[in-house]
Amino acid sequence: ERWDAAMNLAVSGLLVKNFTSVGYEVVKTPRHVHEKLNATLVAGFDQQRTEHKVDQISGEVAGFVDLGRLANEIMEDLRPMHEEWSQTKLRASNAYGLRIYRPGNTLTMHTDKLETH
């Protein structure tokens, strides 16, 4: 498993274009997107499910609120911003939901799967 993770990181570093010098950029979420996501989180918080085990998250298993049909809407809302940043025409792929970290959780450095991200 560690070998697979190391190989995935190495291959990703060779095959995936960097869009910034550090590989990411911190920007504000558009207000209308934030409001939709926040409303979904508040409405679903008491019915959250436990997320499947994620190797990169230490500590207690995180909670999760599914986005449902809102996922496609959010991806479309964010697509123009992401296309401008990447200078690349994009198509929506996956948006799963809202992860709820527990006290003590940490998300380790990782690369996402090339096939879906």
C-alpha atoms as an extended CHARMM CRD file, in Angstrom:
* protein
*
       117  EXT
         1         1  GLU       CA              0.0000000000        0.0000000000        0.0000000000  PROA      1               0.0000000000
         2         2  ARG       CA              2.8210000000        2.4280000000        0.8320000000  PROA      2               0.0000000000
         3         3  TRP       CA              4.5810000000        1.4300000000       -2.3880000000  PROA      3               0.0000000000
         4         4  ASP       CA              1.4210000000        2.1420000000       -4.3900000000  PROA      4               0.0000000000
         5         5  ALA       CA              1.0900000000        5.5480000000       -2.7220000000  PROA      5               0.0000000000
         6         6  ALA       CA              4.7220000000        6.4130000000       -3.4450000000  PROA      6               0.0000000000
         7         7  MET       CA              4.3990000000        5.3200000000       -7.0700000000  PROA      7               0.0000000000
         8         8  ASN       CA              1.1630000000        7.2850000000       -7.4980000000  PROA      8               0.0000000000
         9         9  LEU       CA              2.8520000000       10.4030000000       -6.1230000000  PROA      9               0.0000000000
        10        10  ALA       CA              5.8590000000        9.9750000000       -8.4130000000  PROA      10              0.0000000000
        11        11  VAL       CA              3.7520000000        9.3320000000      -11.5220000000  PROA      11              0.0000000000
        12        12  SER       CA              1.4310000000       12.2420000000      -10.7030000000  PROA      12              0.0000000000
        13        13  GLY       CA              4.4090000000       14.5440000000      -10.3550000000  PROA      13              0.0000000000
        14        14  LEU       CA              5.6160000000       13.5670000000      -13.8080000000  PROA      14              0.0000000000
        15        15  LEU       CA              2.3100000000       13.4980000000      -15.6700000000  PROA      15              0.0000000000
        16        16  VAL       CA              0.1770000000       16.2520000000      -14.1830000000  PROA      16              0.0000000000
        17        17  LYS       CA              0.7810000000       19.8650000000      -15.1710000000  PROA      17              0.0000000000
        18        18  ASN       CA              1.4930000000       22.3420000000      -12.3740000000  PROA      18              0.0000000000
        19        19  PHE       CA             -0.7040000000       25.4300000000      -12.5970000000  PROA      19              0.0000000000
        20        20  THR       CA              1.1190000000       27.3900000000       -9.9000000000  PROA      20              0.0000000000
        21        21  SER       CA              4.5560000000       27.1900000000       -8.3230000000  PROA      21              0.0000000000
        22        22  VAL       CA              3.1310000000       25.3270000000       -5.3190000000  PROA      22              0.0000000000
        23        23  GLY       CA              0.4040000000       23.3320000000       -7.1110000000  PROA      23              0.0000000000
        24        24  TYR       CA             -2.5580000000       25.1890000000       -5.6380000000  PROA      24              0.0000000000
        25        25  GLU       CA             -3.8750000000       28.6670000000       -4.9950000000  PROA      25              0.0000000000
        26        26  VAL       CA             -6.0210000000       29.9310000000       -2.1220000000  PROA      26              0.0000000000
        27        27  VAL       CA             -8.9990000000       31.9850000000       -3.2980000000  PROA      27              0.0000000000
        28        28  LYS       CA            -12.3500000000       33.0100000000       -1.8620000000  PROA      28              0.0000000000
        29        29  THR       CA            -15.2900000000       30.8080000000       -2.7110000000  PROA      29              0.0000000000
        30        30  PRO       CA            -17.9490000000       32.7950000000       -4.5850000000  PROA      30              0.0000000000
        31        31  ARG       CA            -20.5930000000       33.9310000000       -2.0850000000  PROA      31              0.0000000000
        32        32  HSD       CA            -23.4990000000       32.1690000000       -3.8330000000  PROA      32              0.0000000000
        33        33  VAL       CA            -21.5700000000       28.8570000000       -3.8390000000  PROA      33              0.0000000000
        34        34  HSD       CA            -20.6310000000       29.2470000000       -0.1720000000  PROA      34              0.0000000000
        35        35  GLU       CA            -24.2540000000       29.9460000000        0.7280000000  PROA      35              0.0000000000
        36        36  LYS       CA            -25.4940000000       26.8240000000       -1.1040000000  PROA      36              0.0000000000
        37        37  LEU       CA            -22.8730000000       24.6080000000        0.5220000000  PROA      37              0.0000000000
        38        38  ASN       CA            -23.4040000000       26.0780000000        3.9690000000  PROA      38              0.0000000000
        39        39  ALA       CA            -27.1780000000       25.6170000000        3.7320000000  PROA      39              0.0000000000
        40        40  THR       CA            -26.6360000000       21.9800000000        2.6970000000  PROA      40              0.0000000000
        41        41  LEU       CA            -24.2480000000       21.4080000000        5.6020000000  PROA      41              0.0000000000
        42        42  VAL       CA            -26.6080000000       22.9520000000        8.1550000000  PROA      42              0.0000000000
        43        43  ALA       CA            -29.6250000000       21.0440000000        6.7990000000  PROA      43              0.0000000000
        44        44  GLY       CA            -27.7760000000       17.7130000000        6.6940000000  PROA      44              0.0000000000
        45        45  PHE       CA            -25.5840000000       17.9780000000        9.7730000000  PROA      45              0.0000000000
        46        46  ASP       CA            -27.8760000000       16.0080000000       12.0940000000  PROA      46              0.0000000000
        47        47  GLN       CA            -28.3500000000       13.2840000000        9.4460000000  PROA      47              0.0000000000
        48        48  GLN       CA            -24.6820000000       13.0450000000        8.4310000000  PROA      48              0.0000000000
        49        49  ARG       CA            -23.3200000000        9.6180000000        7.7300000000  PROA      49              0.0000000000
        50        50  THR       CA            -19.9230000000        8.2350000000        8.5930000000  PROA      50              0.0000000000
        51        51  GLU       CA            -17.5490000000        8.5050000000        5.6730000000  PROA      51              0.0000000000
        52        52  HSD       CA            -15.8050000000        5.3840000000        4.4330000000  PROA      52              0.0000000000
        53        53  LYS       CA            -12.2950000000        4.8990000000        5.7930000000  PROA      53              0.0000000000
        54        54  VAL       CA             -9.8930000000        7.3170000000        4.0700000000  PROA      54              0.0000000000
        55        55  ASP       CA             -6.2510000000        6.2980000000        4.4810000000  PROA      55              0.0000000000
        56        56  GLN       CA             -5.0470000000        9.9090000000        4.4190000000  PROA      56              0.0000000000
        57        57  ILE       CA             -7.2180000000       10.9760000000        7.3970000000  PROA      57              0.0000000000
        58        58  SER       CA             -5.8860000000       10.1160000000       10.8250000000  PROA      58              0.0000000000
        59        59  GLY       CA             -8.0220000000        9.8780000000       13.9270000000  PROA      59              0.0000000000
        60        60  GLU       CA            -11.7410000000        9.2480000000       14.1360000000  PROA      60              0.0000000000
        61        61  VAL       CA            -13.6300000000        8.5040000000       10.9270000000  PROA      61              0.0000000000
        62        62  ALA       CA            -14.9560000000       11.7530000000        9.4230000000  PROA      62              0.0000000000
        63        63  GLY       CA            -18.6140000000       12.5880000000        8.9590000000  PROA      63              0.0000000000
        64        64  PHE       CA            -20.1040000000       13.2250000000        5.5500000000  PROA      64              0.0000000000
        65        65  VAL       CA            -23.0660000000       15.1010000000        4.0780000000  PROA      65              0.0000000000
        66        66  ASP       CA            -23.9290000000       14.0810000000        0.5100000000  PROA      66              0.0000000000
        67        67  LEU       CA            -24.5010000000       16.8700000000       -2.0050000000  PROA      67              0.0000000000
        68        68  GLY       CA            -27.0000000000       14.9280000000       -4.0800000000  PROA      68              0.0000000000
        69        69  ARG       CA            -28.2560000000       16.9000000000       -7.0870000000  PROA      69              0.0000000000
        70        70  LEU       CA            -26.4950000000       20.0120000000       -5.8370000000  PROA      70              0.0000000000
        71        71  ALA       CA            -23.1390000000       18.4510000000       -6.8250000000  PROA      71              0.0000000000
        72        72  ASN       CA            -23.5900000000       19.1400000000      -10.5450000000  PROA      72              0.0000000000
        73        73  GLU       CA            -24.8430000000       22.6550000000       -9.8800000000  PROA      73              0.0000000000
        74        74  ILE       CA            -21.8060000000       23.4640000000       -7.7140000000  PROA      74              0.0000000000
        75        75  MET       CA            -19.4090000000       22.0440000000      -10.3050000000  PROA      75              0.0000000000
        76        76  GLU       CA            -20.9990000000       24.2200000000      -12.9800000000  PROA      76              0.0000000000
        77        77  ASP       CA            -20.9060000000       27.2700000000      -10.7030000000  PROA      77              0.0000000000
        78        78  LEU       CA            -17.1610000000       26.7660000000      -10.1500000000  PROA      78              0.0000000000
        79        79  ARG       CA            -16.1650000000       25.6490000000      -13.6600000000  PROA      79              0.0000000000
        80        80  PRO       CA            -15.5540000000       29.1360000000      -15.1510000000  PROA      80              0.0000000000
        81        81  MET       CA            -13.3390000000       30.0830000000      -12.2230000000  PROA      81              0.0000000000
        82        82  HSD       CA            -11.3680000000       26.8400000000      -12.4950000000  PROA      82              0.0000000000
        83        83  GLU       CA            -11.0230000000       27.1570000000      -16.2690000000  PROA      83              0.0000000000
        84        84  GLU       CA             -9.6760000000       30.6970000000      -15.9090000000  PROA      84              0.0000000000
        85        85  TRP       CA             -7.1620000000       29.5610000000      -13.2860000000  PROA      85              0.0000000000
        86        86  SER       CA             -6.0130000000       26.5070000000      -15.2490000000  PROA      86              0.0000000000
        87        87  GLN       CA             -6.2550000000       28.0530000000      -18.7280000000  PROA      87              0.0000000000
        88        88  THR       CA             -7.8370000000       24.7340000000      -19.6850000000  PROA      88              0.0000000000
        89        89  LYS       CA            -11.3080000000       23.7400000000      -20.8730000000  PROA      89              0.0000000000
        90        90  LEU       CA            -12.7450000000       21.4620000000      -18.1920000000  PROA      90              0.0000000000
        91        91  ARG       CA            -15.6340000000       19.0520000000      -17.8580000000  PROA      91              0.0000000000
        92        92  ALA       CA            -17.3110000000       18.1120000000      -14.6130000000  PROA      92              0.0000000000
        93        93  SER       CA            -16.3260000000       14.7710000000      -13.1410000000  PROA      93              0.0000000000
        94        94  ASN       CA            -17.1350000000       14.1450000000       -9.4670000000  PROA      94              0.0000000000
        95        95  ALA       CA            -18.2850000000       16.0810000000       -6.4400000000  PROA      95              0.0000000000
        96        96  TYR       CA            -19.1620000000       13.8280000000       -3.5770000000  PROA      96              0.0000000000
        97        97  GLY       CA            -20.1770000000       15.9000000000       -0.6120000000  PROA      97              0.0000000000
        98        98  LEU       CA            -19.0620000000       17.7540000000        2.4690000000  PROA      98              0.0000000000
        99        99  ARG       CA            -16.5810000000       16.0690000000        4.7780000000  PROA      99              0.0000000000
       100       100  ILE       CA            -16.9200000000       16.8720000000        8.4720000000  PROA      100             0.0000000000
       101       101  TYR       CA            -13.5910000000       16.5310000000       10.2410000000  PROA      101             0.0000000000
       102       102  ARG       CA            -13.5990000000       15.5160000000       13.9010000000  PROA      102             0.0000000000
       103       103  PRO       CA            -11.3710000000       17.0180000000       16.6010000000  PROA      103             0.0000000000
       104       104  GLY       CA             -7.8970000000       15.5690000000       16.1560000000  PROA      104             0.0000000000
       105       105  ASN       CA             -8.3240000000       14.6150000000       12.4850000000  PROA      105             0.0000000000
       106       106  THR       CA             -5.4670000000       15.4230000000       10.1440000000  PROA      106             0.0000000000
       107       107  LEU       CA             -5.3740000000       15.0690000000        6.3780000000  PROA      107             0.0000000000
       108       108  THR       CA             -1.9250000000       13.9980000000        5.2470000000  PROA      108             0.0000000000
       109       109  MET       CA             -0.1900000000       15.2390000000        2.1060000000  PROA      109             0.0000000000
       110       110  HSD       CA             -1.4450000000       13.2170000000       -0.8400000000  PROA      110             0.0000000000
       111       111  THR       CA             -2.3220000000       13.3790000000       -4.5110000000  PROA      111             0.0000000000
       112       112  ASP       CA             -5.7870000000       12.6440000000       -5.7770000000  PROA      112             0.0000000000
       113       113  LYS       CA             -6.4570000000        9.8540000000       -8.2380000000  PROA      113             0.0000000000
       114       114  LEU       CA             -5.6460000000       10.8860000000      -11.7880000000  PROA      114             0.0000000000
       115       115  GLU       CA             -8.6270000000        8.9360000000      -13.1360000000  PROA      115             0.0000000000
       116       116  THR       CA            -11.2100000000       11.0100000000      -11.2670000000  PROA      116             0.0000000000
       117       117  HSD       CA             -9.5650000000       14.2830000000      -10.2740000000  PROA      117             0.0000000000
